[in-house]
């Protein structure tokens, strides 16, 4: 269980994060700095943020539940994320950076006109808020299990408030800077947790042999073909969602096209590596704790969602649970940024400025960004609380199903046209918003007109509850991608060219899209400071880990875990400090 040492680790880390936000506030001179770091970040910062934005505590709650219930099939989603970022690396990431805008919606405006800018702005903001709420709900459950004296409702409010404060104070610079340290810390702690879980279950071979699942595809399967279709559709959905133009913000903060490309490669590698280690603990839990509800201190609607936490509580050395809790918070803070910093940028730069206050000063836009972030943060907390009420009324609907179904019904049809428009030139502007409407309409039609009962009638067989969910997901993705793509290309039949003004805008967009952002375009005055600050952050936290190794009375294995984490952080910190000296030398030579 959690100890006094764990509380100390958590308290120090929160103080550490607040301090980072205050330090990076001096990097904020305008709205570009606040919403995308001024486009001056190195690839390792950009890649960390790209990864952490796609990743969240949902992995250790909703996805862990799927691993506990159905085994290794959960890895499909994260392997698909890795493939999606490979497509980013090859094509999309450099192109998105080369749009040369502050927010993704400005890129959509340049390509598809002001109507689509407003359509996608007001569509993306609620989507971002819902996603962030799902992630906050997940980390709230994690904290509630770790701290049984706190009710889940107040845990969600408290954690959401801390995330809100850090995001608002430091903007994109604070979020991206902490993303890097939190990424390293999270990967280290999850590796340690996986090692202890494997040790407890007798090793990887023993764990696989003892898994209680009916097959590699999981449980409750009467039609294996349906599961294989689900796997294929997961890959389609994740590739589509990771390559949408609405995710341009992942790479707009990179200092040039090469850094954007490397950032995408880093995120892909991290997902490939992570999918092999993140689900070892819940898989081990299905062997070690077949009655997971008996090991919970928090009352939840779906006990398997806390399988990862139970493993950590029972197996990690003293003091390490606090670091894991910090890691979960880190994952959620980065993901909630999608519902705060990015979406606040959409509102301010794509509605408030061009529609309400065309002559607003930089200071006014900056203040509007802060106020919008606060209001969106409060909204996220409220939606997260509503999701918990919804889950308590329907125990069969867990975070895993909510996340996947929401993405299949809404995120996919919205993404299809704004991916295709990066490659197809001659389509009318209305192809964007009309394609999205058709996709969402198809998803709703599927739910109400051709649901699981229809398929059962066609097949003449009853589906299990899991197969019903898999069918709805697979059909949603297939129909959304297929019909939205057909509709998009069908609009070419109605293309009659652009007005003179739009023609000039679109031609400028295509020219920029294929013209690499060179390093020379960006100033380098922040190269040294960003390396130095983050280098000292890593070094200090690494030293703190080594101190914990000495002072906490753990076993040899427990001390080894702290030594491993401390040394890796220390080496990374020293490498960044060395990089800061080289950056300072380059800047001095250029001046």
C-alpha positions in Angstrom: 0.0 0.0 0.0 1.0 3.6 -0.3 3.5 4.8 2.3 4.8 8.1 3.8 7.7 7.9 1.3 5.2 7.7 -1.6 3.4 10.8 -0.3 6.7 12.6 -0.1 7.6 11.6 -3.7 4.2 12.8 -5.0 4.4 16.1 -3.1 7.9 16.9 -4.3 7.0 16.1 -7.8 3.9 18.3 -7.8 6.1 21.1 -6.5 8.6 20.3 -9.2 5.9 20.6 -11.9 4.6 24.0 -10.6 8.2 25.3 -10.6 8.7 24.2 -14.2 5.6 26.0 -15.2 6.9 29.2 -13.6 10.3 28.9 -15.2 9.0 28.4 -18.7 6.6 31.3 -18.3 9.4 33.6 -19.3 9.5 31.8 -22.7 6.0 33.2 -23.5 6.1 36.4 -25.5 3.0 35.9 -27.7 0.2 33.6 -28.7 2.5 31.5 -30.9 4.7 30.8 -27.9 1.7 30.0 -25.7 -0.1 27.6 -28.1 2.8 26.0 -30.0 6.1 27.1 -28.3 6.9 29.5 -31.1 7.8 26.6 -33.4 11.3 26.4 -31.7 11.4 23.0 -30.0 13.8 20.2 -30.6 12.6 16.9 -32.0 12.9 15.1 -28.7 10.6 17.6 -27.0 8.1 17.5 -29.9 8.2 13.7 -30.1 7.6 13.4 -26.4 4.6 15.6 -26.6 3.3 13.8 -29.8 3.5 10.5 -27.9 2.2 11.7 -24.6 -0.8 13.4 -26.3 -1.8 10.1 -27.9 -1.1 8.3 -24.7 -2.9 8.6 -21.4 -3.8 7.0 -18.0 -6.6 5.3 -20.0 -3.9 2.9 -21.1 -3.5 1.7 -17.4 -7.2 1.7 -16.7 -9.5 1.1 -19.7 -6.9 -0.7 -21.9 -5.6 -2.6 -18.8 -9.1 -3.8 -18.2 -9.2 -5.2 -21.7 -5.9 -7.0 -21.2 -7.1 -8.5 -17.9 -10.4 -9.7 -19.4 -9.3 -10.8 -22.9 -5.5 -11.0 -22.9 -2.9 -9.9 -25.5 -5.4 -8.8 -28.1 -5.2 -5.3 -26.5 -1.7 -4.8 -28.0 -3.5 -4.4 -31.4 -4.4 -0.9 -30.6 -0.9 0.2 -29.6 0.8 -1.6 -32.5 -1.7 0.3 -34.7 -0.6 3.6 -33.1 3.0 2.7 -33.9 2.1 2.1 -37.5 0.1 5.4 -37.6 3.2 7.3 -36.4 5.3 5.5 -39.1 2.9 7.0 -41.7 3.5 10.3 -39.8 7.2 9.8 -40.2 7.2 9.0 -43.9 4.7 11.6 -45.1 2.4 13.6 -42.7 4.6 15.1 -40.0 6.8 17.2 -42.2 3.8 18.3 -44.3 1.9 19.4 -41.2 4.9 21.4 -40.0 5.2 23.0 -43.4 1.7 24.5 -43.2 3.5 27.2 -41.1 0.5 28.1 -38.9 -0.1 28.5 -35.2 -3.1 26.1 -34.9 -4.3 23.2 -37.0 -7.5 25.0 -37.8 -5.6 27.7 -39.5 -4.2 25.0 -41.8 -7.7 23.8 -42.5 -8.8 27.4 -43.3 -5.9 27.7 -45.8 -6.8 24.4 -47.5 -10.6 24.3 -47.3 -11.7 27.9 -46.6 -13.2 29.8 -43.6 -16.4 27.7 -43.5 -14.5 24.6 -42.8 -12.3 26.4 -40.3 -15.5 27.3 -38.2 -17.0 23.8 -38.8 -14.0 21.9 -37.6 -13.3 24.4 -34.8 -16.7 23.9 -33.2 -16.6 20.2 -33.9 -13.1 19.6 -32.6 -13.5 21.5 -29.3 -16.2 19.3 -27.9 -14.4 16.2 -29.2 -11.2 17.3 -27.4 -13.1 18.0 -24.2 -14.7 14.5 -24.2 -11.4 12.8 -24.9 -9.7 14.8 -22.1 -12.6 13.9 -19.7 -12.2 10.2 -20.5 -8.5 10.5 -19.6 -9.2 12.5 -16.4 -11.8 9.9 -15.4 -9.2 7.2 -15.8 -6.5 8.8 -13.7 -9.2 9.7 -11.1 -9.9 6.0 -10.7 -6.2 5.2 -10.4 -5.8 7.8 -7.7 -8.9 6.7 -5.8 -7.6 3.1 -5.6 -4.1 4.4 -4.4 -5.7 6.8 -1.9 -8.7 5.0 -0.5 -9.4 7.9 1.9 -10.4 10.1 -1.0 -13.7 9.7 -2.8 -13.6 9.4 -6.6 -15.6 12.5 -7.2 -13.2 14.7 -5.2 -10.2 12.9 -6.7 -11.3 13.8 -10.2 -11.9 17.4 -9.1 -8.5 17.7 -7.4 -6.4 16.0 -10.1 -8.2 18.0 -12.8 -7.5 21.3 -11.0 -3.8 20.6 -10.7 -3.5 19.7 -14.4 -5.5 22.9 -15.2 -3.2 25.1 -13.1 0.0 23.8 -14.7 -1.3 24.0 -18.3 -2.6 27.5 -17.8 0.5 28.9 -16.2 3.2 27.7 -18.6 1.4 27.1 -21.9 2.8 24.9 -24.6 6.4 25.3 -23.3 5.7 24.0 -19.8 3.6 21.2 -21.2 6.2 20.0 -23.7 9.1 20.4 -21.3 7.4 18.4 -18.6 6.3 15.9 -21.3 9.8 14.9 -21.9 10.8 14.3 -18.3 7.4 12.6 -17.6 7.9 10.4 -20.6 11.3 9.2 -19.4 10.0 8.7 -15.9 6.8 6.9 -17.1 8.8 4.5 -19.4 11.2 3.7 -16.6 8.6 3.0 -14.0 6.5 0.9 -16.3 9.6 -1.2 -17.2 10.2 -1.7 -13.5 6.5 -2.7 -12.9 6.6 -5.2 -15.8 9.8 -6.8 -14.4 8.4 -7.2 -10.9 5.1 -8.6 -12.4 6.9 -11.1 -14.5 9.0 -12.1 -11.5 5.9 -12.7 -9.4 4.2 -14.8 -12.0 7.3 -16.9 -12.8 8.5 -15.4 -16.0 7.0 -14.7 -19.5 6.6 -18.3 -20.5 4.9 -19.3 -17.3 2.6 -16.2 -17.5 1.5 -17.1 -21.1 0.9 -20.7 -20.1 -1.3 -19.7 -17.1 -3.4 -17.0 -18.8 -7.0 -17.8 -18.1 -8.2 -16.6 -21.5 -9.9 -19.0 -23.9 -7.5 -18.1 -26.8 -5.1 -15.5 -28.0 -8.2 -13.6 -29.2 -9.7 -13.6 -25.7 -13.0 -14.8 -24.3 -16.6 -15.0 -25.4 -15.9 -15.6 -29.1 -18.2 -17.8 -31.2 -17.2 -16.2 -34.6 -13.4 -15.7 -34.7 -13.7 -14.1 -38.1 -15.5 -11.2 -36.5 -12.5 -10.6 -34.1 -10.1 -10.6 -37.0 -12.2 -8.0 -38.8 -12.1 -6.0 -35.5 -8.3 -6.2 -35.5 -8.1 -4.9 -39.1 -10.5 -2.0 -38.4 -8.5 -1.1 -35.3 -5.5 -0.6 -37.6 -7.5 1.5 -40.0 -9.0 3.6 -37.3 -5.7 4.3 -35.5 -3.9 5.2 -38.8 -6.7 7.6 -39.7 -6.9 9.2 -36.3 -3.1 9.7 -35.9 -2.8 11.3 -39.3 -5.6 13.8 -39.2 -4.8 17.5 -39.9 -6.4 18.4 -36.6 -3.3 16.8 -35.0 -1.0 19.3 -36.8 -0.4 20.9 -33.4 1.8 17.8 -32.6 4.4 19.1 -35.1 3.8 22.8 -35.3 6.1 23.3 -32.3 9.0 21.6 -34.1 11.8 23.9 -35.2 11.9 22.6 -38.7 10.7 19.8 -41.0 13.5 17.4 -40.1 12.7 17.8 -36.4 9.0 17.1 -37.1 9.9 13.9 -39.0 12.2 12.7 -36.2 9.6 13.5 -33.6 7.1 11.2 -35.4 9.7 8.5 -35.6 10.3 8.8 -31.8 6.6 8.5 -31.0 6.3 5.4 -33.2 9.2 3.7 -31.6 7.9 4.4 -28.1 4.5 2.9 -29.0 6.1 -0.2 -30.4 8.2 -0.6 -27.3 5.5 0.3 -24.9 2.9 -2.1 -26.3 5.3 -4.9 -25.3 5.7 -3.8 -21.7 2.5 -1.9 -20.6 0.2 -4.9 -20.5 2.5 -7.3 -18.7 1.1 -6.2 -15.3 -2.6 -6.6 -16.1 -1.9 -9.9 -17.8 0.0 -11.1 -14.8 -2.9 -9.8 -12.6 -5.3 -12.1 -14.4 -3.1 -15.0 -13.2 -2.2 -13.7 -9.7 -5.5 -12.1 -8.8 -8.4 -13.9 -10.6 -10.8 -12.2 -8.2 -9.6 -8.7 -8.7 -12.5 -7.1 -6.8 -11.3 -8.6 -3.5 -8.1 -6.6 -3.7 -9.7 -3.2 -4.3 -10.0 -0.4 -1.8 -12.1 1.8 -4.1 -15.6 0.9 -5.2 -15.8 0.9 -9.0 -18.3 -0.3 -11.6 -15.7 -2.5 -13.4 -13.0 -4.0 -11.0 -10.7 -5.1 -13.9 -10.0 -1.4 -14.7 -7.8 -1.3 -11.6 -5.8 -4.5 -12.3 -2.6 -2.5 -13.1 -3.0 -0.6 -9.9 -3.4 -3.7 -7.8 -0.2 -5.2 -9.2 1.7 -2.0 -8.5 0.4 -1.8 -4.9 1.3 -5.4 -4.1 4.6 -5.8 -6.0 6.5 -2.6 -6.3 9.2 -1.7 -3.7 8.5 1.0 -1.1 8.5 4.4 -2.6 8.1 3.2 -6.2 4.3 3.3 -6.1 4.4 7.1 -5.6 6.5 7.4 -8.7 4.0 5.3 -10.7 1.2 7.5 -9.5 3.3 10.5 -10.6 3.6 8.8 -14.0 -0.1 8.3 -14.3 -0.6 12.0 -13.5 2.0 12.8 -16.1 0.2 10.9 -18.8 -3.1 12.6 -18.0 -1.6 16.1 -17.9 -0.2 15.7 -21.4 -3.4 14.2 -22.7 -5.6 16.8 -21.0 -3.6 19.4 -22.9 -5.5 18.3 -26.0 -8.6 19.6 -24.2 -7.0 22.7 -22.8 -4.0 24.4 -24.6 -4.7 23.1 -28.1 -8.5 23.6 -28.0 -8.1 27.0 -26.3 -5.9 27.8 -29.2 -8.6 26.8 -31.6 -11.2 29.0 -29.9 -8.9 32.1 -29.6 -7.1 31.9 -32.9 -9.9 30.5 -35.1 -13.0 32.1 -33.7 -12.4 34.9 -31.2 -9.7 36.6 -33.3 -11.1 36.2 -36.9 -14.8 36.5 -36.0 -15.3 38.4 -32.8 -12.1 40.6 -32.3 -10.3 41.0 -35.7 -8.3 43.9 -34.3 -7.4 42.3 -30.9 -3.9 42.9 -29.7 -1.4 40.1 -28.8 -2.0 40.8 -25.1 -5.7 40.5 -25.5 -5.4 37.2 -27.3 -3.0 36.0 -24.7 -5.4 36.8 -21.9 -8.3 35.3 -23.8 -6.2 32.1 -24.2 -5.8 31.8 -20.4 -9.4 32.5 -19.7 -10.5 30.0 -22.3 -8.2 27.3 -20.9 -9.7 27.8 -17.4 -13.3 27.5 -18.7 -12.4 24.4 -20.7 -10.6 22.9 -17.7 -13.8 23.3 -15.6 -15.8 21.7 -18.4 -13.5 18.7 -18.6 -13.8 18.1 -14.9 -17.6 18.3 -15.2 -17.8 15.8 -18.1 -15.4 13.4 -16.3 -17.8 13.4 -13.3 -20.8 12.7 -15.7 -19.0 9.8 -17.3 -18.6 8.2 -13.8 -22.3 8.6 -13.1 -23.0 7.0 -16.5 -20.6 4.1 -15.7 -22.3 3.5 -12.3 -25.7 3.1 -14.0 -24.4 0.7 -16.7 -21.5 -1.5 -15.5 -21.2 -3.1 -18.9 -20.0 0.2 -20.4 -16.4 0.8 -19.3 -13.7 3.3 -20.3 -12.4 0.9 -22.9 -15.7 0.8 -24.8 -16.4 4.5 -24.4 -13.0 5.5 -25.8 -13.2 3.1 -28.8 -16.8 3.7 -29.7 -16.5 7.5 -29.5 -13.4 7.4 -31.8 -15.1 5.2 -34.3 -18.4 7.2 -34.4 -17.0 10.7 -34.4 -13.2 11.0 -34.8 -12.9 8.8 -37.9 -15.4 10.5 -40.2 -14.1 13.9 -39.1 -10.5 12.9 -39.9 -11.0 11.3 -43.4 -11.6 14.5 -45.5 -8.8 16.5 -43.8 -6.3 13.7 -44.6 -7.4 13.3 -48.2 -7.3 17.0 -48.8 -3.6 16.9 -48.2 -3.2 14.8 -51.3 -6.2 15.6 -53.6 -6.3 19.1 -55.1 -9.4 19.5 -57.2 -12.3 19.2 -54.7 -14.8 22.0 -53.7 -14.3 23.5 -50.2 -17.6 22.0 -49.1 -16.2 18.5 -49.5 -14.7 18.9 -46.0 -17.7 19.6 -43.8 -20.2 17.6 -45.9 -17.9 14.5 -45.8 -17.7 14.7 -42.0 -21.5 15.1 -41.7 -22.1 12.0 -43.9 -19.7 10.0 -41.8 -21.3 10.9 -38.5 -24.7 10.3 -40.0 -23.7 6.8 -41.1 -22.4 6.0 -37.6 -25.8 7.0 -36.1 -27.7 5.1 -38.7 -25.7 2.0 -37.9 -26.4 2.3 -34.2 -30.2 2.6 -34.7 -31.0 0.8 -37.9 -28.5 -2.0 -38.6 -27.2 -2.9 -35.1 -26.2 -6.2 -33.8 -29.7 -7.6 -34.0 -29.6 -7.1 -37.8 -26.3 -9.1 -38.1 -27.7 -11.9 -35.9 -30.6 -12.2 -38.2 -28.4 -12.3 -41.3 -26.1 -14.9 -39.7 -28.8 -16.9 -38.0 -26.7 -17.0 -34.9 -26.5 -15.3 -31.5 -23.6 -13.0 -30.8 -21.9 -12.7 -27.4 -21.9 -9.2 -25.8 -18.3 -8.8 -26.8 -19.0 -9.7 -30.4 -21.9 -7.2 -30.5 -19.5 -4.5 -29.4 -16.8 -5.6 -31.9 -19.3 -5.6 -34.7 -20.6 -2.1 -34.0 -17.0 -0.8 -33.8 -15.9 -2.6 -37.0 -18.9 -1.6 -39.0 -18.6 2.0 -37.8 -15.0 2.3 -38.9 -15.5 0.4 -42.2 -18.6 2.4 -43.3 -17.2 5.7 -42.1 -13.9 5.3 -43.9 -15.4 3.7 -47.0 -18.4 6.0 -47.5 -16.6 9.2 -46.4 -13.9 8.4 -48.9 -16.4 7.8 -51.7 -18.3 11.0 -50.8 -15.0 13.0 -50.8 -14.0 11.8 -54.3 -17.6 12.1 -55.5 -17.4 15.8 -54.8 -14.8 16.1 -57.5 -17.7 15.8 -60.0 -18.9 19.2 -58.7 -15.6 21.0 -58.7 -15.7 24.1 -60.8 -12.6 25.8 -59.7 -12.1 28.5 -57.0 -12.7 32.2 -56.8 -9.6 34.4 -57.5 -9.0 34.9 -53.7 -9.4 31.3 -52.8 -7.3 30.2 -55.7 -4.5 32.4 -54.4 -4.9 31.0 -50.9 -4.9 27.3 -52.0 -1.9 27.7 -54.3 0.0 29.4 -51.5 -1.0 26.5 -49.2 0.2 23.8 -51.7 3.5 25.7 -52.2 4.1 25.8 -48.4 3.0 22.2 -47.9 5.8 20.9 -50.1 8.4 23.4 -49.1 10.5 22.2 -46.1 10.8 24.4 -43.1 14.6 25.0 -42.9 16.5 25.4 -39.7 17.6 28.8 -40.9 14.0 30.1 -40.8 13.9 29.7 -37.0 15.7 31.7 -34.4 18.0 29.7 -32.1 18.0 31.9 -29.0 16.1 29.2 -27.0 18.1 26.2 -28.2 20.5 26.4 -25.2 18.0 27.4 -22.6 15.5 24.6 -23.4 18.3 21.9 -23.3 19.8 23.4 -20.1 16.5 23.7 -18.1 15.3 20.2 -19.0 18.9 18.8 -18.5 18.9 20.2 -15.0 15.4 18.8 -14.4 16.5 15.3 -15.4 19.7 15.5 -13.4 18.0 16.7 -10.2 15.2 14.1 -10.5 17.8 11.4 -11.2 19.8 12.4 -8.2 16.6 12.3 -6.1 16.0 8.7 -7.3 19.5 7.7 -6.2 18.9 9.3 -2.8 15.7 7.3 -2.4 17.7 4.2 -3.2 20.0 4.9 -0.3 17.5 6.1 2.4 14.5 3.8 1.7 14.9 0.4 3.4 14.1 -1.8 0.4 15.3 -5.2 -0.7 18.3 -5.5 -3.1 15.8 -5.7 -6.0 14.0 -2.6 -4.8 17.2 -0.6 -4.5 18.2 -1.8 -7.9 15.0 -0.4 -9.3 15.8 3.0 -8.0 19.4 2.8 -9.2 18.2 1.9 -12.7 15.8 4.9 -12.9 18.2 7.3 -11.3 21.1 6.4 -13.6 19.1 6.7 -16.8 17.7 10.0 -15.8 21.1 11.2 -14.8 22.7 10.2 -18.1 19.9 11.9 -20.1 20.4 15.0 -18.0 24.1 15.2 -18.5 23.6 14.6 -22.3 21.2 17.5 -22.5 23.5 19.8 -20.5 26.3 19.0 -22.9 23.9 19.7 -25.8 23.1 23.1 -24.2 26.8 24.0 -24.2 27.0 23.1 -27.9 23.9 25.1 -28.7 25.3 28.2 -26.9 28.5 27.9 -28.9 26.5 27.8 -32.2 24.4 30.8 -31.2 27.5 32.7 -30.2 29.3 31.9 -33.5 26.3 33.0 -35.5 26.2 36.4 -33.8 
